[in-house]
Amino acid sequence: MSVIFTRRSVRSYLPKPVEDDKIERILRAGFQAPSAHNKQPWEFLLVSDREDLKAIAGMSPWAGMVEKAPLAIACCADTERSKFDDSEGAWWVQDLSAATENILLQIEEEGLGGVWLGWYPDMERVKIFSARFALPSHIVPVSMIALGYPAHPHRPADRYDASRVHYGRWGVSWEESRSGA
Ligand SMILES: Cc1cc2nc3c(=O)[nH]c(=O)nc-3n(C[C@H](O)[C@H](O)[C@H](O)COP(=O)(O)O)c2cc1C
C-alpha cells in the first residue's frame, strides 16, 4: 500500500473545498478500522464553517492550520458503545487511533493532505471543543484532522531503523540474526 510510505502531515491548503464523494470515501476508510471487540465506537463530526474552524484553531497551540483548512474532521469515541464485559479500559483510544490513521491514508489516496491533531487526553481541549459543538458527555473527541488540497507537494520520509527491531528476545538484532552474524 504505497500511501503508507508517501503520507506526510500537510498543514497548508489551497482555498478549495473538498468534494463530497472524496469526503465519503475518507469517512468510509475510518469506519473500516479494526476495533476492540469490534465495537466500532467512532462518531465523526465534520466542520467547515469558517468561524467554527477558527475557534478550533484557537483551542490548541498546535492547531493553527485549522483556521485556513477547508474542512476538519473530529474523530470522536462513543464511550458507551465501547463498553464490554471483561474490561473497564479505555480501548476506544486505540480504536479511534486506528480510524484516524485509516482516514489519513485515504486522504493521501485522494490526492489531498491532512494532519492528525491530538485532542484527548488534553481534557481542557476536550472540554472546550465539546461545549462549542454540543457533544454529549459520553462522546469524547480523540483526534482532530485538518484536511484539504495541499498548497505544496510533500516528500516521503524513510524511517525504517533496523536497530529497533528485536528478534526473539529484547536486544537480539533481527538484522544480525538474518545475516548469520
Ligand atoms: C497523537 C498525535 C498527535 C499529533 N498532534 C499534532 C498537533 O497537535 N499539531 C500538529 O501540527 N501535528 C500533530 N501531529 C502530527 C505529527 O507532528 C506528525 O505526524 C509527525 O511530526 C510526523 O510527521 P509526518 O506526519 O509528516 O510523517 C500529531 C500526531 C499524532 C500521532
The ligand as an SDF file (V2000), in Angstrom:
LIG
                    3D

 31 33  0  0  0  0  0  0  0  0999 V2000
   -1.2550   11.6180   18.5520 C   0  0  0  0  0  0  0  0  0  0  0  0
   -0.7460   12.6560   17.5900 C   0  0  0  0  0  0  0  0  0  0  0  0
   -0.9330   13.9920   17.8760 C   0  0  0  0  0  0  0  0  0  0  0  0
   -0.4850   14.9690   16.9760 C   0  0  0  0  0  0  0  0  0  0  0  0
   -0.7780   16.2830   17.2430 N   0  0  0  0  0  0  0  0  0  0  0  0
   -0.4040   17.2270   16.3680 C   0  0  0  0  0  0  0  0  0  0  0  0
   -0.7530   18.5910   16.5870 C   0  0  0  0  0  0  0  0  0  0  0  0
   -1.4080   18.9370   17.5830 O   0  0  0  0  0  0  0  0  0  0  0  0
   -0.3560   19.5230   15.6750 N   0  0  0  0  0  0  0  0  0  0  0  0
    0.3610   19.1620   14.5560 C   0  0  0  0  0  0  0  0  0  0  0  0
    0.6800   20.0510   13.7600 O   0  0  0  0  0  0  0  0  0  0  0  0
    0.7050   17.8740   14.3170 N   0  0  0  0  0  0  0  0  0  0  0  0
    0.3490   16.9000   15.1890 C   0  0  0  0  0  0  0  0  0  0  0  0
    0.6360   15.5880   14.9330 N   0  0  0  0  0  0  0  0  0  0  0  0
    1.3670   15.2210   13.6940 C   0  0  0  0  0  0  0  0  0  0  0  0
    2.8420   14.9070   13.9920 C   0  0  0  0  0  0  0  0  0  0  0  0
    3.5230   16.0930   14.3270 O   0  0  0  0  0  0  0  0  0  0  0  0
    3.4530   14.2360   12.7560 C   0  0  0  0  0  0  0  0  0  0  0  0
    2.7500   13.0600   12.4510 O   0  0  0  0  0  0  0  0  0  0  0  0
    4.9200   13.8910   12.9650 C   0  0  0  0  0  0  0  0  0  0  0  0
    5.6830   15.0730   13.0950 O   0  0  0  0  0  0  0  0  0  0  0  0
    5.4940   13.0510   11.8120 C   0  0  0  0  0  0  0  0  0  0  0  0
    5.3830   13.7360   10.5940 O   0  0  0  0  0  0  0  0  0  0  0  0
    4.5390   13.1650    9.3500 P   0  0  0  0  0  0  0  0  0  0  0  0
    3.1090   13.0370    9.7930 O   0  0  0  0  0  0  0  0  0  0  0  0
    4.7300   14.1930    8.2700 O   0  0  0  0  0  0  0  0  0  0  0  0
    5.0740   11.8320    8.9660 O   0  0  0  0  0  0  0  0  0  0  0  0
    0.2070   14.5870   15.7850 C   0  0  0  0  0  0  0  0  0  0  0  0
    0.3800   13.2320   15.5120 C   0  0  0  0  0  0  0  0  0  0  0  0
   -0.0960   12.2810   16.3840 C   0  0  0  0  0  0  0  0  0  0  0  0
    0.0580   10.8140   16.0340 C   0  0  0  0  0  0  0  0  0  0  0  0
  1  2  1  0
  2  3  1  0
  2 30  2  0
  3  4  2  0
  4  5  1  0
  4 28  1  0
  5  6  2  0
  6  7  1  0
  6 13  1  0
  7  8  2  0
  7  9  1  0
  9 10  1  0
 10 11  2  0
 10 12  1  0
 12 13  2  0
 13 14  1  0
 14 15  1  0
 14 28  1  0
 15 16  1  0
 16 17  1  0
 16 18  1  0
 18 19  1  0
 18 20  1  0
 20 21  1  0
 20 22  1  0
 22 23  1  0
 23 24  1  0
 24 25  2  0
 24 26  1  0
 24 27  1  0
 28 29  2  0
 29 30  1  0
 30 31  1  0
M  END
$$$$
